[in-house]
Amino acid sequence: MLEIINARKTFLPGTSNEHVALDNVNLSLAEGEFVTVIGSNGAGKSTLFNAIGGSFWLDRGKILLQGDNITYLAEYKRASLIGRLFQNPVKGTAPDMTIEENLALAYNRKRRNGLRMGVSRQDAAVFRERLALLEMGLENRLKTKVGLLSGGQRQALSLLMATIAKPRLLLLDEHTAALDPSSSEKIMQITGDIVSQENITTMMITHNIQSALKIGSRTIMMDSGKIILDISGQERSEMTVASLMELFSRQGKKALDNDRMLLVNNQ
Ligand SMILES: Nc1ncnc2c1ncn2[C@@H]1O[C@H](COP(=O)(O)OP(=O)(O)OP(=O)(O)O)[C@@H](O)[C@H]1O
């Protein structure tokens, strides 16, 4: 359903700071697949997401989403096909609008009456039902301004907004990294629940190797703009953090130079 073919992206070409951030990347995802993405700092993980999300165009290569060639589709048009979450919970929500207004914006994105004002009773009932699944009491706070919510609550709401009008693809870019450990665990659990209930094809960047191997069905590892490891099935279920790190140093011919990743695994 997602096909990335020979994708290449060079930043600052022709300068002394020229950097190949995506180096002939090929990736094929099946419908409903949940892929975790790991790799050291500067490996090209966010660049891959930015390429899929349309923050820039590739120098070379193609991106197909459910058979549609989106390689040169404008970013705002891709936004209605691709749900995206970032590390900062503030990014996905409008603080001066209420919970129900935020959800209405996301819910109506795909409908013809896109920017209709106000929230119908019918929609509010849907929102209440979805919010209840988060088990954060937000279903009773539809009129609360989002700016008043905690980081974890806000990220849970962002997740709901990104998935409520079922996207073709969900991109999660370290979406729990800025949260405290218990909120992070909660958001990770909600992510797994929503993704499997709605069968949403998902890619998730994480620096936590343990959760990378636990959540989802496949793990890819990037290094220097390339995918250097792609594991699923039995190979993945038998993989430990230690063996993955060893594989990384063998594949990348260097030790894992990622402080955050090491920190997470020392916990
Ligand atoms: N807009 C840009 N202009 C110039 N260089 C960039 C730009 N975006 C990314 N890069 C460079 O491309 C490389 C890959 O960056 P990217 O953000 O994709 O890494 P990452 O794997 O997401 O790393 P991290 O885990 O640290 O977030 C880095 O060397 C980065 O400095």
The ligand as an SDF file (V2000), in Angstrom:
LIG
                    3D

 31 33  0  0  0  0  0  0  0  0999 V2000
   16.2550   20.6960    6.1100 N   0  0  0  0  0  0  0  0  0  0  0  0
   17.4920   20.2050    6.2350 C   0  0  0  0  0  0  0  0  0  0  0  0
   18.5530   20.8610    5.7340 N   0  0  0  0  0  0  0  0  0  0  0  0
   19.8110   20.3610    5.8390 C   0  0  0  0  0  0  0  0  0  0  0  0
   20.0960   19.1700    6.4100 N   0  0  0  0  0  0  0  0  0  0  0  0
   19.0890   18.4700    6.9250 C   0  0  0  0  0  0  0  0  0  0  0  0
   17.7270   18.9390    6.8780 C   0  0  0  0  0  0  0  0  0  0  0  0
   16.9330   18.0210    7.4600 N   0  0  0  0  0  0  0  0  0  0  0  0
   17.7520   17.0300    7.8720 C   0  0  0  0  0  0  0  0  0  0  0  0
   19.0290   17.2970    7.5490 N   0  0  0  0  0  0  0  0  0  0  0  0
   20.1800   16.4230    7.8170 C   0  0  0  0  0  0  0  0  0  0  0  0
   19.8880   15.1350    7.2870 O   0  0  0  0  0  0  0  0  0  0  0  0
   20.3590   14.1140    8.1660 C   0  0  0  0  0  0  0  0  0  0  0  0
   19.2290   13.2220    8.5750 C   0  0  0  0  0  0  0  0  0  0  0  0
   18.3930   13.9430    9.4720 O   0  0  0  0  0  0  0  0  0  0  0  0
   17.0810   13.3130   10.1210 P   0  0  0  0  0  0  0  0  0  0  0  0
   16.4210   14.3970   10.8930 O   0  0  0  0  0  0  0  0  0  0  0  0
   16.2920   12.6410    9.0870 O   0  0  0  0  0  0  0  0  0  0  0  0
   17.7140   12.2290   11.1010 O   0  0  0  0  0  0  0  0  0  0  0  0
   16.9870   11.2930   12.1630 P   0  0  0  0  0  0  0  0  0  0  0  0
   17.3290    9.8930   11.8420 O   0  0  0  0  0  0  0  0  0  0  0  0
   15.5410   11.6310   12.2420 O   0  0  0  0  0  0  0  0  0  0  0  0
   17.7540   11.7170   13.4920 O   0  0  0  0  0  0  0  0  0  0  0  0
   17.2640   11.9770   14.9950 P   0  0  0  0  0  0  0  0  0  0  0  0
   17.0490   10.6450   15.5960 O   0  0  0  0  0  0  0  0  0  0  0  0
   18.4160   12.6790   15.5900 O   0  0  0  0  0  0  0  0  0  0  0  0
   16.0240   12.8170   14.9390 O   0  0  0  0  0  0  0  0  0  0  0  0
   21.0400   14.8400    9.3280 C   0  0  0  0  0  0  0  0  0  0  0  0
   22.4210   14.8980    9.0760 O   0  0  0  0  0  0  0  0  0  0  0  0
   20.4280   16.2150    9.3070 C   0  0  0  0  0  0  0  0  0  0  0  0
   21.3010   17.1740    9.8160 O   0  0  0  0  0  0  0  0  0  0  0  0
  1  2  1  0
  2  3  1  0
  2  7  2  0
  3  4  2  0
  4  5  1  0
  5  6  2  0
  6  7  1  0
  6 10  1  0
  7  8  1  0
  8  9  2  0
  9 10  1  0
 10 11  1  0
 11 12  1  0
 11 30  1  0
 12 13  1  0
 13 14  1  0
 13 28  1  0
 14 15  1  0
 15 16  1  0
 16 17  2  0
 16 18  1  0
 16 19  1  0
 19 20  1  0
 20 21  2  0
 20 22  1  0
 20 23  1  0
 23 24  1  0
 24 25  2  0
 24 26  1  0
 24 27  1  0
 28 29  1  0
 28 30  1  0
 30 31  1  0
M  END
$$$$
